Amino acid sequence: MSLRHSYTASLARHRQLFATLDAHADALISVFEQCQAAVNAGGKILFFGNGGSAADSQHLAAELMVRYKAERAPIRAIALTTDTSILTAHSNDYSFDSVFERQILGLADSKDVVIGLSTSGNSPNVNLGLQAANTLGAYSIAFTGRDGGKAKDIAHLSLIIDCDETARIQEAHLFMGHWLCEAFDQAL
């Protein structure tokens, strides 16, 4: 396969997936409304995930805390993937599976929204984090892919990208996250 063909094939898969995202509009609007209600009530938005989803968590928290496009007050958002001391100490002393659960139990409360990103929906640490949020009475949201995995049955609301290609799922998650930032810009 030539590089040109590889590129156009990848772009075609991206376009094909993005053509299906209209089906998620109402669910994504609900995500925004939950996040806005949390922020208005003095709560915050907590993001977490592994690998590329960890990076997306950091990216989205930064867009909300700093700014997306509009000049506005910071929106209380945290990525649970940034503190290497917590991540490594907890994983060493306990288990990597409970690294987000522990942080949510320590940082979240019932006014908050937690958003776990997992392209499979089967990441044990993400799912335990979503369960911890539910225990605290926080609103849990899963950004997943494939068939939604176990996360779809744990989170209050799941956005499931019906695709088996991790990169395309992550692209859709980031687009949806960027739209959330844009919606906050418009609302404020």
ZAFITOR-553692 format. One line per field, with one value per residue (C-alpha): residue in three letters; x, y, z. Coordinates in Angstrom, 3 decimals, always signed. Layout:
# ZAFITOR-553692
marke <- [Ala/...];
x <- [X/...];
y <- [Y/...];
z <- [Z/...];
This chain:
# ZAFITOR-553692
marke <- [Met/Ser/Leu/Arg/His/Ser/Tyr/Thr/Ala/Ser/Leu/Ala/Arg/His/Arg/Gln/Leu/Phe/Ala/Thr/Leu/Asp/Ala/His/Ala/Asp/Ala/Leu/Ile/Ser/Val/Phe/Glu/Gln/Cys/Gln/Ala/Ala/Val/Asn/Ala/Gly/Gly/Lys/Ile/Leu/Phe/Phe/Gly/Asn/Gly/Gly/Ser/Ala/Ala/Asp/Ser/Gln/His/Leu/Ala/Ala/Glu/Leu/Met/Val/Arg/Tyr/Lys/Ala/Glu/Arg/Ala/Pro/Ile/Arg/Ala/Ile/Ala/Leu/Thr/Thr/Asp/Thr/Ser/Ile/Leu/Thr/Ala/His/Ser/Asn/Asp/Tyr/Ser/Phe/Asp/Ser/Val/Phe/Glu/Arg/Gln/Ile/Leu/Gly/Leu/Ala/Asp/Ser/Lys/Asp/Val/Val/Ile/Gly/Leu/Ser/Thr/Ser/Gly/Asn/Ser/Pro/Asn/Val/Asn/Leu/Gly/Leu/Gln/Ala/Ala/Asn/Thr/Leu/Gly/Ala/Tyr/Ser/Ile/Ala/Phe/Thr/Gly/Arg/Asp/Gly/Gly/Lys/Ala/Lys/Asp/Ile/Ala/His/Leu/Ser/Leu/Ile/Ile/Asp/Cys/Asp/Glu/Thr/Ala/Arg/Ile/Gln/Glu/Ala/His/Leu/Phe/Met/Gly/His/Trp/Leu/Cys/Glu/Ala/Phe/Asp/Gln/Ala/Leu];
x <- [+0.000/+1.415/+1.655/-0.874/-3.330/-2.752/-3.452/-6.630/-7.896/-7.369/-9.103/-12.007/-12.449/-12.399/-15.030/-17.192/-17.203/-17.799/-20.809/-22.432/-21.851/-25.128/-26.766/-24.972/-26.169/-28.891/-26.673/-23.850/-26.229/-27.216/-23.531/-23.148/-26.278/-25.029/-21.594/-23.103/-25.404/-22.451/-20.350/-23.285/-23.748/-20.091/-19.034/-16.310/-15.657/-13.133/-11.654/-9.668/-8.500/-5.442/-2.910/-4.355/-7.478/-5.287/-3.851/-7.349/-8.413/-5.584/-6.306/-9.992/-9.400/-6.890/-9.323/-11.919/-9.581/-7.686/-9.887/-11.084/-11.763/-13.619/-12.239/-14.166/-13.734/-12.060/-14.328/-13.453/-11.957/-9.321/-7.567/-6.831/-4.012/-1.497/-0.083/+2.739/+3.357/-0.230/-0.322/+2.922/+2.518/-0.991/-0.130/+2.919/+1.230/-2.198/-3.065/-3.257/-6.854/-7.945/-5.850/-8.820/-11.232/-8.987/-8.657/-12.400/-13.120/-10.696/-11.545/-15.119/-18.474/-22.127/-22.038/-19.464/-19.477/-16.870/-16.027/-14.166/-12.682/-12.060/-12.099/-13.096/-15.243/-13.440/-10.566/-10.788/-9.429/-11.868/-14.801/-13.865/-13.595/-17.093/-18.416/-16.761/-18.441/-21.798/-21.155/-20.551/-23.647/-21.657/-22.911/-20.860/-20.312/-18.432/-16.914/-16.409/-16.170/-16.856/-19.940/-19.471/-17.961/-18.745/-18.677/-22.015/-23.717/-21.901/-22.107/-25.279/-24.746/-22.570/-21.480/-20.539/-18.655/-19.630/-16.215/-13.452/-10.525/-8.990/-7.633/-11.015/-12.770/-10.289/-10.792/-14.541/-14.046/-11.805/-14.278/-17.069/-14.878/-14.045/-17.740/-18.344/-15.725/-17.388/-20.777/-19.319/-17.866/-21.306/-23.105/-20.789];
y <- [+0.000/+3.371/+6.186/+8.199/+5.300/+4.747/+8.413/+8.573/+5.295/+6.633/+9.897/+7.967/+5.958/+9.223/+10.807/+7.676/+7.663/+11.403/+11.107/+9.008/+11.483/+13.345/+10.436/+11.524/+15.148/+14.757/+12.697/+15.216/+18.076/+16.154/+15.839/+19.601/+20.277/+17.994/+19.666/+23.154/+22.305/+20.937/+24.040/+26.347/+24.458/+24.940/+21.500/+20.487/+18.173/+15.366/+13.605/+10.368/+7.625/+5.664/+6.293/+8.531/+8.930/+10.193/+12.795/+13.742/+14.100/+16.552/+18.399/+18.906/+19.910/+22.504/+23.890/+24.392/+25.789/+28.145/+28.903/+27.371/+30.343/+32.939/+34.964/+33.727/+32.716/+29.353/+26.333/+23.994/+20.936/+18.410/+15.618/+12.756/+11.661/+14.413/+13.839/+11.355/+11.068/+9.972/+7.715/+5.926/+5.810/+4.424/+1.921/+0.761/+0.595/-0.652/-1.341/+0.479/-0.737/+1.533/+4.613/+6.696/+5.281/+6.516/+9.998/+10.297/+9.197/+11.882/+14.738/+14.358/+14.954/+14.808/+18.163/+16.906/+15.273/+12.620/+11.688/+8.445/+7.876/+4.300/+3.291/-0.267/+0.550/-2.255/-0.480/-1.684/+1.578/+3.710/+1.516/+1.541/+5.335/+5.545/+3.273/+5.442/+8.506/+6.752/+5.850/+9.519/+10.638/+12.373/+12.162/+9.650/+9.792/+7.296/+8.171/+4.727/+2.906/-0.474/-1.870/+0.319/-2.484/-2.706/+1.085/+1.468/-0.355/+1.626/+5.248/+7.291/+8.310/+6.673/+8.065/+4.969/+5.433/+2.416/+1.696/-0.846/+1.416/+3.069/+6.104/+6.910/+6.509/+8.912/+11.412/+11.323/+11.692/+14.713/+16.301/+15.814/+17.243/+20.257/+20.793/+20.778/+23.519/+25.471/+25.102/+26.501/+29.423/+30.151/+29.719/+32.031];
z <- [+0.000/-0.972/+1.543/-0.466/-0.417/+3.309/+3.991/+1.916/+3.418/+6.945/+6.078/+4.547/+7.772/+9.767/+7.529/+7.610/+11.418/+11.763/+9.457/+12.222/+15.068/+14.490/+16.317/+19.512/+19.509/+22.147/+24.463/+24.124/+24.876/+28.019/+28.939/+28.598/+30.653/+33.452/+33.386/+33.353/+36.264/+38.225/+37.607/+38.440/+41.736/+42.676/+41.463/+39.068/+36.149/+36.617/+33.582/+33.528/+31.189/+30.078/+27.323/+24.622/+26.730/+29.587/+27.237/+26.059/+29.712/+30.323/+27.099/+27.913/+31.527/+30.304/+27.715/+30.447/+33.112/+30.824/+27.822/+24.616/+22.337/+24.376/+27.244/+30.272/+33.888/+34.466/+34.643/+37.500/+35.787/+36.807/+34.938/+37.326/+35.031/+35.776/+39.254/+38.758/+42.489/+43.135/+40.078/+40.931/+44.727/+44.526/+41.802/+43.775/+47.187/+46.075/+42.446/+39.152/+38.910/+41.758/+40.953/+39.701/+42.263/+45.083/+43.603/+43.042/+46.594/+47.807/+45.444/+44.186/+45.782/+44.824/+43.000/+40.486/+37.079/+36.360/+32.785/+32.212/+28.776/+27.641/+24.000/+24.973/+27.984/+29.785/+31.540/+35.155/+36.595/+34.610/+35.551/+39.248/+39.016/+37.535/+40.298/+42.959/+41.465/+41.651/+45.297/+46.107/+44.231/+41.494/+37.910/+35.918/+32.176/+30.008/+26.651/+25.122/+21.844/+20.313/+22.124/+25.222/+27.280/+30.988/+31.359/+29.578/+32.452/+35.155/+34.008/+34.279/+30.647/+28.007/+24.668/+22.676/+19.431/+17.335/+15.898/+16.503/+15.595/+18.658/+16.796/+15.239/+18.624/+20.216/+17.401/+18.027/+21.798/+21.296/+18.880/+21.430/+24.182/+22.048/+21.409/+25.197/+25.523/+22.724/+24.413/+27.655/+25.716/+24.253/+27.585/+29.495];
